[in-house]
Amino acid sequence: MSDVSTAVDLHVETRVTHVGRDAKLSNGLVNIPPYRGSTVLFDEVAELKKASGHRAYGRWGSPTSRALEAALAQLEGGANAMLTPSGLSAITTALLASVKPGDHVLMVDSVYPPVRSFCDTVLKRLDISTTYYPPQVGAGIGALMQPNTTVVYTESPGSGTFEVQDIPAICAAAHAAGARVLMDNTWGTALLFPALQHGVDLSIHSLTKYVVGHSDALLGVIVARTRELYLEVRAFHGALGLTVSPDDAFLGLRGLRTLALRLRQHQENATTVAQWLLEQPQVRTVLYPALPGAPGHELWKRDFNGASGLFAVVLRPASEAAVSAMLDGMRLFKMGFSWGGFESLVVPVKGGSHRVSSPLAAGDVCLRIHVGLENPQDLIADLRSGLQRLAATA
């Protein structure tokens, strides 16, 4: 692959258009096509014996999937990467590869809810205990470490409530105690938050979101900081039989080419919409770290290179009927549980009654908003009409 992709003198917008491209694999075409196949044929016994891993069977990947893995590892500055069929499968694989029966996991309290469910069911069944810690703990994570703590799991900003974590401080304390740090880096991506440079050992992404960028494929990835760590997790990944469609890997490569441009527009649009929301009488607060004065803004400003288009807005007290009236009539903001595509989305977020710490009370009305690539003035008009319906019904 071209050394242009790893050149440190080039801007990220340039690098992201070149990573993972190989003229030999694409027969001169700009994009590496989807290589579909399961069986690899050999003419000689010696050749068959020499074949290893990815060269021996389709389940270990294709030129398409390996190109995407190489591209993501280069962008993040990692030793290597491994694709999984979804973001959640990337998280669960990384966790399972990092623990054994009797171990203890420190899990951020603002974690993506399915991960909490995984810890409380699957890990518990395997005799692996979990303690949920406040996202803002920072270096104080050291006081929560137990002799059997092997993993500190982070997600910054946090799901639904968008707390920004002090990742460098957490990594320093965790490593001093001999624990591994995992991070869900989907919100920032490798372009906006260099997780491995901040000390994270395994950077995990739901590529379904911003990397694919078009809401038409499910993908996840685990990027390892060191070669040794990659080989350890990759062996577990292979034992689980995980593989991805070459067509989905192709869509990931396609989305990667415009990632920098899309993220810039997402942030510009989201900032415009978030600032407008902050001025509305029906809104109590906006949880968007890129806004000056918002919770976590100083940490975001210190550690991040930008922001994506996902944030939350906490409304003033309103009835369930009023919230439904607002959301049911939205013209552009449709309800959907994913995000990161070109389209704008909104979903209600439940209060923090299940958490040990939360900026939300049990009765708070919170909306998670993904601002897409539409004109922000059209989005503001849609939200204005929605808030008028909310006020009229309340």
ZICORCOR-V20397 format. One record per residue. N is the residue number from 1. PHI is phi in whole degrees, -180 to 180 (999 if undefined). Layout:
{{N:PHI} {N:PHI}}
//
This chain:
{{1:999} {2:-64} {3:-74} {4:-60} {5:-67} {6:-108} {7:-67} {8:-76} {9:-84} {10:-100} {11:-72} {12:-63} {13:-62} {14:-76} {15:-62} {16:-68} {17:-85} {18:-113} {19:-60} {20:79} {21:-95} {22:-145} {23:-62} {24:-68} {25:-77} {26:-100} {27:54} {28:90} {29:-71} {30:-63} {31:-103} {32:-73} {33:-74} {34:-70} {35:-89} {36:-97} {37:168} {38:-117} {39:-100} {40:-108} {41:-99} {42:-131} {43:-94} {44:-132} {45:-61} {46:-60} {47:-67} {48:-63} {49:-67} {50:-75} {51:-62} {52:-133} {53:46} {54:-64} {55:-88} {56:-100} {57:-159} {58:-61} {59:-62} {60:-82} {61:121} {62:-132} {63:-55} {64:-69} {65:-69} {66:-68} {67:-65} {68:-67} {69:-61} {70:-64} {71:-63} {72:-68} {73:-65} {74:-66} {75:-65} {76:-88} {77:77} {78:-99} {79:-70} {80:-170} {81:-139} {82:-137} {83:-84} {84:-134} {85:-71} {86:-163} {87:-65} {88:-63} {89:-67} {90:-67} {91:-65} {92:-67} {93:-65} {94:-63} {95:-66} {96:-63} {97:-74} {98:-109} {99:-133} {100:-144} {101:-52} {102:95} {103:-79} {104:-127} {105:-116} {106:-97} {107:-113} {108:-62} {109:-70} {110:-93} {111:-66} {112:-50} {113:-50} {114:-61} {115:-71} {116:-59} {117:-62} {118:-62} {119:-65} {120:-79} {121:-118} {122:-66} {123:-64} {124:-61} {125:-63} {126:-90} {127:64} {128:-117} {129:-90} {130:-130} {131:-117} {132:-93} {133:-115} {134:-64} {135:-58} {136:-87} {137:-64} {138:57} {139:-64} {140:-65} {141:-61} {142:-60} {143:-74} {144:-96} {145:-68} {146:-109} {147:-57} {148:-104} {149:-75} {150:-113} {151:-136} {152:-114} {153:-105} {154:-127} {155:-150} {156:-140} {157:-69} {158:-76} {159:-63} {160:82} {161:-117} {162:61} {163:-71} {164:-94} {165:-95} {166:-85} {167:-63} {168:-58} {169:-67} {170:-65} {171:-63} {172:-61} {173:-69} {174:-66} {175:-66} {176:-63} {177:-96} {178:84} {179:-101} {180:-93} {181:-109} {182:-110} {183:-141} {184:-84} {185:-109} {186:-65} {187:-62} {188:-89} {189:62} {190:-64} {191:-77} {192:-100} {193:-142} {194:-77} {195:-58} {196:-68} {197:-68} {198:-89} {199:110} {200:-65} {201:-88} {202:-127} {203:-98} {204:-116} {205:-135} {206:-88} {207:-67} {208:-50} {209:-81} {210:-76} {211:-68} {212:-62} {213:76} {214:-128} {215:56} {216:-134} {217:-159} {218:-108} {219:-156} {220:-137} {221:-150} {222:-120} {223:-110} {224:-99} {225:-72} {226:-124} {227:-62} {228:-62} {229:-68} {230:-59} {231:-63} {232:-65} {233:-73} {234:-63} {235:-63} {236:-69} {237:-55} {238:-67} {239:-64} {240:-79} {241:74} {242:-77} {243:-153} {244:-127} {245:-67} {246:-63} {247:-68} {248:-67} {249:-63} {250:-62} {251:-65} {252:-65} {253:-64} {254:-60} {255:-65} {256:-60} {257:-64} {258:-108} {259:-58} {260:-62} {261:-68} {262:-66} {263:-62} {264:-62} {265:-72} {266:-59} {267:-65} {268:-61} {269:-66} {270:-64} {271:-64} {272:-62} {273:-69} {274:-64} {275:-63} {276:-66} {277:-61} {278:-62} {279:-93} {280:-87} {281:-65} {282:-82} {283:-105} {284:-86} {285:-160} {286:-119} {287:-100} {288:-137} {289:-56} {290:-74} {291:-82} {292:-56} {293:89} {294:-74} {295:-56} {296:83} {297:-62} {298:-66} {299:-66} {300:-60} {301:-63} {302:-74} {303:-107} {304:-100} {305:-95} {306:169} {307:-133} {308:-92} {309:-103} {310:-108} {311:-156} {312:-129} {313:-127} {314:-100} {315:-88} {316:-72} {317:-48} {318:-150} {319:-76} {320:-62} {321:-65} {322:-67} {323:-64} {324:-64} {325:-62} {326:-65} {327:-75} {328:-65} {329:-100} {330:-67} {331:-90} {332:-107} {333:-81} {334:-92} {335:-89} {336:-165} {337:-86} {338:-96} {339:-171} {340:96} {341:-84} {342:-77} {343:-96} {344:-88} {345:-137} {346:-148} {347:-142} {348:-72} {349:-115} {350:-72} {351:-63} {352:-92} {353:-66} {354:-88} {355:-106} {356:-83} {357:-154} {358:-160} {359:-75} {360:-104} {361:-88} {362:-57} {363:-96} {364:-65} {365:-99} {366:-127} {367:-120} {368:-92} {369:-118} {370:-111} {371:-90} {372:-88} {373:-103} {374:-70} {375:-66} {376:-63} {377:-69} {378:-67} {379:-68} {380:-63} {381:-62} {382:-65} {383:-68} {384:-61} {385:-64} {386:-64} {387:-67} {388:-66} {389:-66} {390:-60} {391:-66} {392:-69} {393:-84} {394:-62}}
//
